[in-house]
Amino acid sequence: MFANTIALNYDENSNTGRDQQSFLGRFSPDIVFFSSFLILCNLHLVIPGLIRPLIFDPADFIAGKWWLIFTYSFVHVSWYHLLLDAGAFLLLYTGLETRRISRRLFYTAGCGVCSFGATLLFAPEIKSLGLCGISGIAHGLMAVTALEMIAGRTYAKQGWLCLFIVAFKSLYEIIVGKMLFSFLLFGMCGTPLTASHIGGVIGGIMSFALIAWLKPVSLGTVPNNLPNCIS
């Protein structure tokens, strides 16, 4: 029933299937922006001393550095951290089924807001450690990708599996208090605040559900000649 509902409300992308998307077609303005901003916010890896002004620190934010709420997601503490987080984010973002820039940005913003909110609520260490990295948003986009697969039906089983994996991983991390497969971090990713991951997943699910719920309103009356398989 859940799969039927999101399949009915899901925005099919005309006749453009996942396998039909050209490589060059992925380089839309939003992707160019995110890629450029990631480079800009990580110049400290080339020019030492630039990292503190961009990491979110509650004290700095209260003191008036409002831009930290926008930059912290793109800042990373090492090249390894950057490759892990940014690589996953760009792969998932460019792989989203929807081609609407506004919708992709909405998903990203939803994941980011919930990831940030969960970290503030459930990770008091943020006061002493600060916050940076885009892994929370990446986890959320993984959930969105899974829901798109479920809605598209062709890969529904794989979608449910992906959703279970990212949800289980995020729940495990916040319960245990450390990253799953933390040994792969090699001490090069700072101190992960795992609450950001479960927050991102919740944000991805909520954003996708909201779009699925609002779509009939934006499209008007649902036509009567829909196939019986989705009725």
BELNORUR-V951188 format. One record per residue. N is the residue number from 0. RES is the residue in one small letter. PHI is phi in radians with two decimals (999 if undefined). BURIAL is + if it has 24 or more other C-alpha atoms within 12 Angstrom, else -. D_CENTER is the distance of its C-alpha to the mean C-alpha in Angstrom with 1 decimal. Layout:
{{N | RES | PHI | BURIAL | D_CENTER} {N | RES | PHI | BURIAL | D_CENTER}}
//
This chain:
{{0 | m | 999 | - | 25.6} {1 | f | -1.05 | - | 21.9} {2 | a | -1.13 | + | 21.2} {3 | n | -1.12 | - | 24.0} {4 | t | -1.13 | - | 22.6} {5 | i | -1.26 | + | 19.2} {6 | a | -1.21 | + | 21.0} {7 | l | -1.19 | + | 23.4} {8 | n | -1.58 | + | 21.0} {9 | y | -1.28 | + | 18.5} {10 | d | -1.48 | + | 18.7} {11 | e | -1.18 | + | 20.4} {12 | n | -1.71 | - | 20.1} {13 | s | 0.90 | - | 23.9} {14 | n | -1.89 | - | 25.3} {15 | t | -1.63 | - | 22.5} {16 | g | -1.47 | - | 21.4} {17 | r | -1.04 | + | 18.8} {18 | d | -1.43 | - | 21.8} {19 | q | -1.70 | - | 23.4} {20 | q | -1.29 | - | 20.8} {21 | s | -1.35 | - | 22.5} {22 | f | -1.11 | - | 21.1} {23 | l | -1.17 | - | 22.2} {24 | g | -1.16 | - | 20.7} {25 | r | -1.36 | + | 17.1} {26 | f | -1.55 | - | 18.1} {27 | s | -1.52 | - | 17.7} {28 | p | -0.98 | - | 18.0} {29 | d | -1.17 | + | 14.3} {30 | i | -1.21 | + | 13.7} {31 | v | -1.09 | - | 16.8} {32 | f | -1.09 | - | 15.8} {33 | f | -1.06 | + | 12.6} {34 | s | -1.11 | + | 14.8} {35 | s | -1.18 | - | 17.6} {36 | f | -1.19 | - | 16.0} {37 | l | -1.08 | + | 14.7} {38 | i | -1.14 | - | 18.3} {39 | l | -1.06 | - | 19.8} {40 | c | -1.34 | + | 18.0} {41 | n | -2.04 | + | 19.1} {42 | l | -1.12 | + | 22.7} {43 | h | -1.11 | + | 23.7} {44 | l | -1.26 | - | 23.5} {45 | v | -1.80 | - | 26.3} {46 | i | -2.01 | - | 28.0} {47 | p | -0.98 | - | 28.1} {48 | g | 1.83 | - | 28.1} {49 | l | -1.71 | - | 25.3} {50 | i | -1.36 | + | 22.6} {51 | r | -1.07 | + | 23.7} {52 | p | -1.13 | + | 23.6} {53 | l | -1.95 | + | 19.8} {54 | i | -1.28 | + | 18.6} {55 | f | -1.31 | + | 18.1} {56 | d | -2.26 | + | 21.4} {57 | p | -0.92 | + | 22.5} {58 | a | -1.14 | - | 26.0} {59 | d | -1.14 | - | 25.2} {60 | f | -1.12 | - | 23.1} {61 | i | -1.12 | - | 26.0} {62 | a | -1.29 | - | 28.3} {63 | g | 2.10 | - | 26.9} {64 | k | -1.48 | - | 24.2} {65 | w | -1.15 | - | 21.9} {66 | w | -1.17 | - | 19.9} {67 | l | -1.08 | + | 18.4} {68 | i | -1.20 | + | 15.9} {69 | f | -1.75 | + | 14.4} {70 | t | -1.59 | + | 15.2} {71 | y | -1.05 | + | 14.3} {72 | s | -1.12 | + | 10.6} {73 | f | -1.63 | + | 12.3} {74 | v | -1.53 | + | 15.3} {75 | h | -2.37 | + | 16.0} {76 | v | -1.57 | + | 19.3} {77 | s | -2.75 | + | 20.4} {78 | w | -1.10 | + | 20.1} {79 | y | -1.14 | - | 19.2} {80 | h | -1.04 | + | 16.3} {81 | l | -1.10 | + | 15.2} {82 | l | -1.11 | + | 15.7} {83 | l | -1.14 | - | 13.7} {84 | d | -1.27 | + | 10.5} {85 | a | -1.16 | + | 10.8} {86 | g | -1.07 | - | 12.1} {87 | a | -1.14 | + | 9.4} {88 | f | -1.08 | + | 6.8} {89 | l | -1.15 | + | 9.6} {90 | l | -1.11 | - | 10.7} {91 | l | -1.27 | + | 7.8} {92 | y | -1.13 | + | 7.6} {93 | t | -1.23 | + | 11.4} {94 | g | -1.57 | + | 11.8} {95 | l | -1.04 | + | 10.6} {96 | e | -1.15 | + | 13.9} {97 | t | -1.20 | + | 14.2} {98 | r | -1.72 | + | 15.8} {99 | r | -1.30 | - | 15.9} {100 | i | -1.07 | - | 14.4} {101 | s | -1.04 | - | 14.5} {102 | r | -1.28 | + | 12.5} {103 | r | -1.13 | + | 9.7} {104 | l | -1.17 | + | 9.9} {105 | f | -1.11 | + | 10.2} {106 | y | -1.05 | + | 7.1} {107 | t | -1.10 | + | 5.2} {108 | a | -1.13 | + | 8.1} {109 | g | -1.08 | + | 8.0} {110 | c | -1.10 | + | 5.0} {111 | g | -1.17 | + | 6.7} {112 | v | -1.11 | + | 10.1} {113 | c | -1.22 | + | 10.0} {114 | s | -1.10 | + | 8.8} {115 | f | -1.14 | + | 11.6} {116 | g | -1.09 | + | 13.9} {117 | a | -1.12 | + | 13.9} {118 | t | -1.17 | + | 14.6} {119 | l | -1.10 | + | 17.4} {120 | l | -1.39 | - | 18.8} {121 | f | -2.06 | - | 18.8} {122 | a | -2.29 | + | 19.0} {123 | p | -1.06 | - | 22.2} {124 | e | -1.09 | - | 22.2} {125 | i | -1.03 | + | 20.0} {126 | k | -1.16 | - | 23.4} {127 | s | -1.77 | - | 24.9} {128 | l | -1.69 | - | 22.1} {129 | g | 1.38 | + | 19.8} {130 | l | -2.52 | + | 16.1} {131 | c | -2.73 | + | 14.2} {132 | g | 1.90 | + | 11.5} {133 | i | -1.87 | + | 7.9} {134 | s | -1.16 | + | 7.5} {135 | g | -1.08 | + | 6.3} {136 | i | -1.16 | + | 3.0} {137 | a | -1.07 | + | 3.7} {138 | h | -1.08 | + | 5.2} {139 | g | -1.13 | + | 3.7} {140 | l | -1.18 | + | 3.4} {141 | m | -1.12 | + | 6.5} {142 | a | -1.14 | + | 7.9} {143 | v | -1.09 | + | 7.8} {144 | t | -1.02 | + | 9.4} {145 | a | -1.08 | + | 11.8} {146 | l | -1.18 | + | 12.7} {147 | e | -1.09 | + | 13.5} {148 | m | -1.13 | + | 15.7} {149 | i | -1.13 | + | 17.4} {150 | a | -1.14 | + | 18.0} {151 | g | -1.30 | + | 19.4} {152 | r | 1.26 | + | 21.8} {153 | t | -1.03 | - | 22.7} {154 | y | -2.05 | - | 20.2} {155 | a | -1.07 | - | 19.9} {156 | k | -1.11 | - | 21.1} {157 | q | -1.12 | - | 18.6} {158 | g | -1.12 | + | 15.9} {159 | w | -1.08 | + | 17.3} {160 | l | -1.12 | - | 17.6} {161 | c | -1.10 | + | 14.0} {162 | l | -1.13 | + | 13.0} {163 | f | -1.11 | - | 15.9} {164 | i | -1.10 | - | 15.0} {165 | v | -1.22 | + | 11.5} {166 | a | -1.22 | + | 13.0} {167 | f | -1.09 | - | 16.2} {168 | k | -1.03 | + | 14.7} {169 | s | -1.19 | + | 13.0} {170 | l | -1.16 | + | 16.2} {171 | y | -1.03 | - | 18.4} {172 | e | -1.16 | + | 17.0} {173 | i | -1.34 | + | 17.4} {174 | i | -1.32 | - | 20.8} {175 | v | -1.36 | - | 22.1} {176 | g | 1.60 | - | 20.7} {177 | k | -2.59 | - | 19.8} {178 | m | -1.19 | + | 17.3} {179 | l | -1.21 | - | 18.0} {180 | f | 1.04 | - | 19.8} {181 | s | -1.09 | - | 20.1} {182 | f | -1.13 | - | 23.1} {183 | l | -1.40 | - | 21.0} {184 | l | -1.42 | - | 19.9} {185 | f | 0.95 | - | 23.6} {186 | g | 1.17 | - | 23.5} {187 | m | -1.92 | - | 21.7} {188 | c | -2.17 | + | 18.4} {189 | g | 1.20 | - | 20.1} {190 | t | -1.95 | + | 19.7} {191 | p | -1.09 | + | 16.3} {192 | l | -1.74 | + | 15.6} {193 | t | -1.15 | + | 14.3} {194 | a | -1.07 | + | 13.8} {195 | s | -1.12 | + | 10.5} {196 | h | -1.27 | + | 9.2} {197 | i | -1.15 | + | 10.8} {198 | g | -1.12 | + | 9.9} {199 | g | -1.11 | + | 6.1} {200 | v | -1.10 | + | 7.5} {201 | i | -1.08 | + | 10.0} {202 | g | -1.11 | + | 8.1} {203 | g | -1.12 | + | 6.5} {204 | i | -1.13 | + | 10.2} {205 | m | -1.14 | + | 11.8} {206 | s | -1.11 | + | 10.4} {207 | f | -1.13 | + | 11.4} {208 | a | -1.12 | + | 14.6} {209 | l | -1.15 | - | 15.5} {210 | i | -1.09 | + | 15.4} {211 | a | -1.10 | + | 17.4} {212 | w | -1.33 | - | 19.8} {213 | l | -1.42 | - | 20.4} {214 | k | -0.98 | - | 21.0} {215 | p | -1.02 | - | 24.6} {216 | v | -1.18 | - | 25.4} {217 | s | -1.29 | - | 24.3} {218 | l | -1.62 | - | 26.1} {219 | g | 1.62 | - | 29.2} {220 | t | -1.22 | - | 31.3} {221 | v | -1.26 | - | 30.1} {222 | p | -1.10 | - | 32.8} {223 | n | -1.47 | - | 35.4} {224 | n | -1.69 | - | 35.5} {225 | l | -1.23 | - | 32.2} {226 | p | -1.03 | - | 32.8} {227 | n | -1.09 | - | 33.9} {228 | c | -1.17 | - | 31.2} {229 | i | -2.04 | - | 28.6} {230 | s | -1.48 | - | 31.1}}
//
